[in-house]
Every structure is written in C-alpha cells, then in structure tokens.
Amino acid sequence: DAVNTIQPLDTLEQKHKDDVLAWIKSGAPLFRINKPDNPPKHLVSYFVLYDPQSLQLMLVDHIKAQLWLPTGGHVEPGEDPRTTVSREAREELQITAKFNTVFGSNPLFVTVTETKGQGTHTDVSLWYVIEGKSTDKLAYDEREMRSYKWLSLQDVLDIAISELDPHMHRFVKKIQRLLATI
C-alpha cells in the first residue's frame, strides 16, 4: 500500500515503482535475513530530516558507503517500513521521528539501486521525510557516520552526484516541485 501512494517524479521513478510492485507481488522475500546480501534484493527505509524553517535537508557522511546519504536502514523481517524509520531515527540519531505534515507519513520517493563494493546487492529504498531543526545538535551513531550536515536544496544539487546516493538530486528536485505547489 505504501508504494502505491507514491506519485512518481519521472519515468525512472515510475520504472522503479513498477519494479517494486512486481517484486512484492512475486512473493519474493522482501527482508534482509543475513548481512550483506541475503536475499540479494531487499527493503530499506531512508529518512531525510527536513527543516521547514530553513528549508534544509540533513545528510550524513556514511562510513561504509563513503557517500553523503540520508539516514535509514534495512527493514527487519515483518516490520512496516514506517516503523523502520522510527526505529532507525532512535538508533542512529537518538530522536523521535516526526513525519512532516507537508510531506505526510507515506514514502515520498522509491528507488531500486545496486550497491557497490563487497556483498553487492539491490536495495529497494522507500524515502520518507521527517521534520528536524537545523539548529539542534544531533547525537549520531559514530560507528556508522563520520558527521552530518544541513544543506539547502540548492547546496545538495551543487554536490557532485558521485558523492551522494545516485538518486539524491532527483529526490531534491521532487521536494522542490512539491514545495512549489504549496
């Protein structure tokens, strides 16, 4: 149901949405059982902290991926992806997830991405937006992240995509498009 609520930004997101819906319908396992790649395709929940006052997003310098990414994690067996956001927000940033009323509590974006490095697999990522304050100091999990930073939407677009999740620029463009309608 969560995937069905996503209104695709472009043909690539529509392709990813169709792929995910077919994958779910196929009865294939959705949840990672063993790290890093069993099964080789599994569900992830990203959550992007968004400050509606400063119009900034928060990204983390992810140690393992060596990229600036939204926070998030793998969906546990039987867990609702929205519950994953709440759990990961507590674990990674020691905050309570507050789903931003502008973007709602459903995923805003969906991507299908092959990871790089050892244990290559496919992450099916549901992207949620939760509210944060860029002025708050966050306690982050130093085992997973080197640091974090708040960036304007344009700042994110100015970063080379090779330093970000490969779909980050498209996500920001979707945010911009939605904010323009409000």
C-alpha positions as protocol buffer text, in pm:
chain_id: "A"
residue {
  index: 1
  type: ASP
  ca { x: 0 y: 0 z: 0 }
}
residue {
  index: 2
  type: ALA
  ca { x: 282 y: 241 z: 86 }
}
residue {
  index: 3
  type: VAL
  ca { x: 439 y: 203 z: -259 }
}
residue {
  index: 4
  type: ASN
  ca { x: 104 y: 265 z: -427 }
}
residue {
  index: 5
  type: THR
  ca { x: 80 y: 609 z: -262 }
}
residue {
  index: 6
  type: ILE
  ca { x: 398 y: 734 z: -432 }
}
residue {
  index: 7
  type: GLN
  ca { x: 340 y: 976 z: -720 }
}
residue {
  index: 8
  type: PRO
  ca { x: 646 y: 932 z: -945 }
}
residue {
  index: 9
  type: LEU
  ca { x: 859 y: 1232 z: -1032 }
}
residue {
  index: 10
  type: ASP
  ca { x: 972 y: 1098 z: -1368 }
}
residue {
  index: 11
  type: THR
  ca { x: 986 y: 789 z: -1589 }
}
residue {
  index: 12
  type: LEU
  ca { x: 1275 y: 641 z: -1388 }
}
residue {
  index: 13
  type: GLU
  ca { x: 1080 y: 659 z: -1063 }
}
residue {
  index: 14
  type: GLN
  ca { x: 776 y: 510 z: -1241 }
}
residue {
  index: 15
  type: LYS
  ca { x: 1000 y: 227 z: -1363 }
}
residue {
  index: 16
  type: HIS
  ca { x: 1129 y: 172 z: -1008 }
}
residue {
  index: 17
  type: LYS
  ca { x: 776 y: 181 z: -865 }
}
residue {
  index: 18
  type: ASP
  ca { x: 657 y: -75 z: -1121 }
}
residue {
  index: 19
  type: ASP
  ca { x: 960 y: -296 z: -1047 }
}
residue {
  index: 20
  type: VAL
  ca { x: 894 y: -281 z: -672 }
}
residue {
  index: 21
  type: LEU
  ca { x: 524 y: -360 z: -708 }
}
residue {
  index: 22
  type: ALA
  ca { x: 604 y: -659 z: -933 }
}
residue {
  index: 23
  type: TRP
  ca { x: 872 y: -775 z: -687 }
}
residue {
  index: 24
  type: ILE
  ca { x: 626 y: -758 z: -396 }
}
residue {
  index: 25
  type: LYS
  ca { x: 355 y: -938 z: -597 }
}
residue {
  index: 26
  type: SER
  ca { x: 601 y: -1213 z: -695 }
}
residue {
  index: 27
  type: GLY
  ca { x: 620 y: -1339 z: -337 }
}
residue {
  index: 28
  type: ALA
  ca { x: 999 y: -1300 z: -326 }
}
residue {
  index: 29
  type: PRO
  ca { x: 1145 y: -1236 z: 19 }
}
residue {
  index: 30
  type: LEU
  ca { x: 1141 y: -864 z: 100 }
}
residue {
  index: 31
  type: PHE
  ca { x: 1352 y: -850 z: 412 }
}
residue {
  index: 32
  type: ARG
  ca { x: 1726 y: -898 z: 458 }
}
residue {
  index: 33
  type: ILE
  ca { x: 1793 y: -1215 z: 657 }
}
residue {
  index: 34
  type: ASN
  ca { x: 2174 y: -1213 z: 664 }
}
residue {
  index: 35
  type: LYS
  ca { x: 2420 y: -930 z: 601 }
}
residue {
  index: 36
  type: PRO
  ca { x: 2501 y: -803 z: 350 }
}
residue {
  index: 37
  type: ASP
  ca { x: 2322 y: -970 z: 59 }
}
residue {
  index: 38
  type: ASN
  ca { x: 2077 y: -1243 z: 161 }
}
residue {
  index: 39
  type: PRO
  ca { x: 1843 y: -1216 z: -17 }
}
residue {
  index: 40
  type: PRO
  ca { x: 2018 y: -1023 z: -293 }
}
residue {
  index: 41
  type: LYS
  ca { x: 1728 y: -775 z: -319 }
}
residue {
  index: 42
  type: HIS
  ca { x: 1573 y: -634 z: 0 }
}
residue {
  index: 43
  type: LEU
  ca { x: 1386 y: -343 z: 152 }
}
residue {
  index: 44
  type: VAL
  ca { x: 1540 y: -28 z: 302 }
}
residue {
  index: 45
  type: SER
  ca { x: 1379 y: 278 z: 460 }
}
residue {
  index: 46
  type: TYR
  ca { x: 1559 y: 608 z: 415 }
}
residue {
  index: 47
  type: PHE
  ca { x: 1451 y: 907 z: 618 }
}
residue {
  index: 48
  type: VAL
  ca { x: 1550 y: 1258 z: 527 }
}
residue {
  index: 49
  type: LEU
  ca { x: 1544 y: 1516 z: 804 }
}
residue {
  index: 50
  type: TYR
  ca { x: 1387 y: 1834 z: 668 }
}
residue {
  index: 51
  type: ASP
  ca { x: 1380 y: 2169 z: 845 }
}
residue {
  index: 52
  type: PRO
  ca { x: 1074 y: 2360 z: 719 }
}
residue {
  index: 53
  type: GLN
  ca { x: 1204 y: 2686 z: 870 }
}
residue {
  index: 54
  type: SER
  ca { x: 1543 y: 2689 z: 697 }
}
residue {
  index: 55
  type: LEU
  ca { x: 1432 y: 2471 z: 401 }
}
residue {
  index: 56
  type: GLN
  ca { x: 1735 y: 2246 z: 457 }
}
residue {
  index: 57
  type: LEU
  ca { x: 1795 y: 1871 z: 444 }
}
residue {
  index: 58
  type: MET
  ca { x: 2034 y: 1679 z: 666 }
}
residue {
  index: 59
  type: LEU
  ca { x: 2276 y: 1427 z: 516 }
}
residue {
  index: 60
  type: VAL
  ca { x: 2529 y: 1204 z: 688 }
}
residue {
  index: 61
  type: ASP
  ca { x: 2882 y: 1113 z: 587 }
}
residue {
  index: 62
  type: HIS
  ca { x: 2825 y: 736 z: 582 }
}
residue {
  index: 63
  type: ILE
  ca { x: 3141 y: 543 z: 668 }
}
residue {
  index: 64
  type: LYS
  ca { x: 3070 y: 217 z: 486 }
}
residue {
  index: 65
  type: ALA
  ca { x: 2919 y: 370 z: 171 }
}
residue {
  index: 66
  type: GLN
  ca { x: 3172 y: 656 z: 163 }
}
residue {
  index: 67
  type: LEU
  ca { x: 2892 y: 884 z: 43 }
}
residue {
  index: 68
  type: TRP
  ca { x: 2673 y: 1162 z: 181 }
}
residue {
  index: 69
  type: LEU
  ca { x: 2339 y: 990 z: 237 }
}
residue {
  index: 70
  type: PRO
  ca { x: 2008 y: 1027 z: 411 }
}
residue {
  index: 71
  type: THR
  ca { x: 1984 y: 826 z: 731 }
}
residue {
  index: 72
  type: GLY
  ca { x: 1796 y: 498 z: 738 }
}
residue {
  index: 73
  type: GLY
  ca { x: 1836 y: 126 z: 746 }
}
residue {
  index: 74
  type: HIS
  ca { x: 1718 y: -216 z: 647 }
}
residue {
  index: 75
  type: VAL
  ca { x: 1362 y: -313 z: 722 }
}
residue {
  index: 76
  type: GLU
  ca { x: 1354 y: -602 z: 970 }
}
residue {
  index: 77
  type: PRO
  ca { x: 1154 y: -916 z: 885 }
}
residue {
  index: 78
  type: GLY
  ca { x: 783 y: -840 z: 926 }
}
residue {
  index: 79
  type: GLU
  ca { x: 848 y: -474 z: 1013 }
}
residue {
  index: 80
  type: ASP
  ca { x: 647 y: -196 z: 850 }
}
residue {
  index: 81
  type: PRO
  ca { x: 887 y: 40 z: 664 }
}
residue {
  index: 82
  type: ARG
  ca { x: 744 y: 341 z: 852 }
}
residue {
  index: 83
  type: THR
  ca { x: 826 y: 165 z: 1180 }
}
residue {
  index: 84
  type: THR
  ca { x: 1180 y: 120 z: 1048 }
}
residue {
  index: 85
  type: VAL
  ca { x: 1206 y: 498 z: 1017 }
}
residue {
  index: 86
  type: SER
  ca { x: 1103 y: 544 z: 1380 }
}
residue {
  index: 87
  type: ARG
  ca { x: 1343 y: 272 z: 1500 }
}
residue {
  index: 88
  type: GLU
  ca { x: 1636 y: 397 z: 1294 }
}
residue {
  index: 89
  type: ALA
  ca { x: 1577 y: 760 z: 1399 }
}
residue {
  index: 90
  type: ARG
  ca { x: 1614 y: 649 z: 1762 }
}
residue {
  index: 91
  type: GLU
  ca { x: 1912 y: 423 z: 1693 }
}
residue {
  index: 92
  type: GLU
  ca { x: 2109 y: 649 z: 1458 }
}
residue {
  index: 93
  type: LEU
  ca { x: 2025 y: 1000 z: 1582 }
}
residue {
  index: 94
  type: GLN
  ca { x: 1858 y: 949 z: 1921 }
}
residue {
  index: 95
  type: ILE
  ca { x: 1548 y: 1138 z: 1805 }
}
residue {
  index: 96
  type: THR
  ca { x: 1178 y: 1064 z: 1774 }
}
residue {
  index: 97
  type: ALA
  ca { x: 1062 y: 1060 z: 1412 }
}
residue {
  index: 98
  type: LYS
  ca { x: 817 y: 1339 z: 1341 }
}
residue {
  index: 99
  type: PHE
  ca { x: 662 y: 1290 z: 1000 }
}
residue {
  index: 100
  type: ASN
  ca { x: 643 y: 1632 z: 839 }
}
residue {
  index: 101
  type: THR
  ca { x: 287 y: 1740 z: 767 }
}
residue {
  index: 102
  type: VAL
  ca { x: 390 y: 1895 z: 433 }
}
residue {
  index: 103
  type: PHE
  ca { x: 505 y: 1557 z: 301 }
}
residue {
  index: 104
  type: GLY
  ca { x: 293 y: 1322 z: 514 }
}
residue {
  index: 105
  type: SER
  ca { x: 379 y: 989 z: 667 }
}
residue {
  index: 106
  type: ASN
  ca { x: 395 y: 783 z: 349 }
}
residue {
  index: 107
  type: PRO
  ca { x: 712 y: 738 z: 149 }
}
residue {
  index: 108
  type: LEU
  ca { x: 772 y: 1027 z: -89 }
}
residue {
  index: 109
  type: PHE
  ca { x: 1014 y: 853 z: -326 }
}
residue {
  index: 110
  type: VAL
  ca { x: 1111 y: 499 z: -427 }
}
residue {
  index: 111
  type: THR
  ca { x: 1438 y: 378 z: -578 }
}
residue {
  index: 112
  type: VAL
  ca { x: 1596 y: 49 z: -679 }
}
residue {
  index: 113
  type: THR
  ca { x: 1974 y: 68 z: -653 }
}
residue {
  index: 114
  type: GLU
  ca { x: 2254 y: -184 z: -685 }
}
residue {
  index: 115
  type: THR
  ca { x: 2507 y: -128 z: -407 }
}
residue {
  index: 116
  type: LYS
  ca { x: 2882 y: -115 z: -464 }
}
residue {
  index: 117
  type: GLY
  ca { x: 3168 y: -298 z: -300 }
}
residue {
  index: 118
  type: GLN
  ca { x: 3175 y: -630 z: -120 }
}
residue {
  index: 119
  type: GLY
  ca { x: 2840 y: -805 z: -88 }
}
residue {
  index: 120
  type: THR
  ca { x: 2684 y: -623 z: -382 }
}
residue {
  index: 121
  type: HIS
  ca { x: 2306 y: -641 z: -367 }
}
residue {
  index: 122
  type: THR
  ca { x: 1997 y: -442 z: -462 }
}
residue {
  index: 123
  type: ASP
  ca { x: 1840 y: -200 z: -216 }
}
residue {
  index: 124
  type: VAL
  ca { x: 1473 y: -121 z: -267 }
}
residue {
  index: 125
  type: SER
  ca { x: 1456 y: 212 z: -85 }
}
residue {
  index: 126
  type: LEU
  ca { x: 1146 y: 389 z: 37 }
}
residue {
  index: 127
  type: TRP
  ca { x: 1232 y: 754 z: 109 }
}
residue {
  index: 128
  type: TYR
  ca { x: 1042 y: 922 z: 394 }
}
residue {
  index: 129
  type: VAL
  ca { x: 1070 y: 1281 z: 513 }
}
residue {
  index: 130
  type: ILE
  ca { x: 1070 y: 1362 z: 883 }
}
residue {
  index: 131
  type: GLU
  ca { x: 1088 y: 1700 z: 1046 }
}
residue {
  index: 132
  type: GLY
  ca { x: 1404 y: 1825 z: 1212 }
}
residue {
  index: 133
  type: LYS
  ca { x: 1561 y: 2152 z: 1320 }
}
residue {
  index: 134
  type: SER
  ca { x: 1890 y: 2252 z: 1168 }
}
residue {
  index: 135
  type: THR
  ca { x: 1973 y: 2441 z: 1488 }
}
residue {
  index: 136
  type: ASP
  ca { x: 1953 y: 2125 z: 1705 }
}
residue {
  index: 137
  type: LYS
  ca { x: 2273 y: 1938 z: 1783 }
}
residue {
  index: 138
  type: LEU
  ca { x: 2228 y: 1572 z: 1695 }
}
residue {
  index: 139
  type: ALA
  ca { x: 2390 y: 1276 z: 1867 }
}
residue {
  index: 140
  type: TYR
  ca { x: 2471 y: 1043 z: 1579 }
}
residue {
  index: 141
  type: ASP
  ca { x: 2595 y: 686 z: 1567 }
}
residue {
  index: 142
  type: GLU
  ca { x: 2971 y: 728 z: 1516 }
}
residue {
  index: 143
  type: ARG
  ca { x: 3006 y: 363 z: 1416 }
}
residue {
  index: 144
  type: GLU
  ca { x: 2805 y: 436 z: 1100 }
}
residue {
  index: 145
  type: MET
  ca { x: 2869 y: 806 z: 1032 }
}
residue {
  index: 146
  type: ARG
  ca { x: 3163 y: 1042 z: 1041 }
}
residue {
  index: 147
  type: SER
  ca { x: 2947 y: 1354 z: 1064 }
}
residue {
  index: 148
  type: TYR
  ca { x: 2633 y: 1519 z: 937 }
}
residue {
  index: 149
  type: LYS
  ca { x: 2547 y: 1849 z: 775 }
}
residue {
  index: 150
  type: TRP
  ca { x: 2242 y: 2054 z: 693 }
}
residue {
  index: 151
  type: LEU
  ca { x: 2223 y: 2174 z: 335 }
}
residue {
  index: 152
  type: SER
  ca { x: 1990 y: 2390 z: 132 }
}
residue {
  index: 153
  type: LEU
  ca { x: 1821 y: 2214 z: -156 }
}
residue {
  index: 154
  type: GLN
  ca { x: 2048 y: 2402 z: -397 }
}
residue {
  index: 155
  type: ASP
  ca { x: 2356 y: 2304 z: -194 }
}
residue {
  index: 156
  type: VAL
  ca { x: 2262 y: 1938 z: -239 }
}
residue {
  index: 157
  type: LEU
  ca { x: 2217 y: 1988 z: -613 }
}
residue {
  index: 158
  type: ASP
  ca { x: 2560 y: 2155 z: -628 }
}
residue {
  index: 159
  type: ILE
  ca { x: 2733 y: 1846 z: -485 }
}
residue {
  index: 160
  type: ALA
  ca { x: 2862 y: 1601 z: -746 }
}
residue {
  index: 161
  type: ILE
  ca { x: 2625 y: 1306 z: -765 }
}
residue {
  index: 162
  type: SER
  ca { x: 2926 y: 1075 z: -727 }
}
residue {
  index: 163
  type: GLU
  ca { x: 2945 y: 1193 z: -362 }
}
residue {
  index: 164
  type: LEU
  ca { x: 2576 y: 1121 z: -292 }
}
residue {
  index: 165
  type: ASP
  ca { x: 2317 y: 849 z: -325 }
}
residue {
  index: 166
  type: PRO
  ca { x: 2277 y: 818 z: -704 }
}
residue {
  index: 167
  type: HIS
  ca { x: 1914 y: 935 z: -679 }
}
residue {
  index: 168
  type: MET
  ca { x: 1966 y: 1226 z: -437 }
}
residue {
  index: 169
  type: HIS
  ca { x: 1945 y: 1501 z: -699 }
}
residue {
  index: 170
  type: ARG
  ca { x: 1617 y: 1359 z: -830 }
}
residue {
  index: 171
  type: PHE
  ca { x: 1481 y: 1341 z: -475 }
}
residue {
  index: 172
  type: VAL
  ca { x: 1568 y: 1708 z: -417 }
}
residue {
  index: 173
  type: LYS
  ca { x: 1401 y: 1804 z: -746 }
}
residue {
  index: 174
  type: LYS
  ca { x: 1089 y: 1621 z: -629 }
}
residue {
  index: 175
  type: ILE
  ca { x: 1098 y: 1813 z: -300 }
}
residue {
  index: 176
  type: GLN
  ca { x: 1138 y: 2141 z: -492 }
}
residue {
  index: 177
  type: ARG
  ca { x: 846 y: 2058 z: -719 }
}
residue {
  index: 178
  type: LEU
  ca { x: 621 y: 1974 z: -423 }
}
residue {
  index: 179
  type: LEU
  ca { x: 721 y: 2286 z: -228 }
}
residue {
  index: 180
  type: ALA
  ca { x: 642 y: 2500 z: -535 }
}
residue {
  index: 181
  type: THR
  ca { x: 280 y: 2379 z: -520 }
}
residue {
  index: 182
  type: ILE
  ca { x: 228 y: 2475 z: -156 }
}
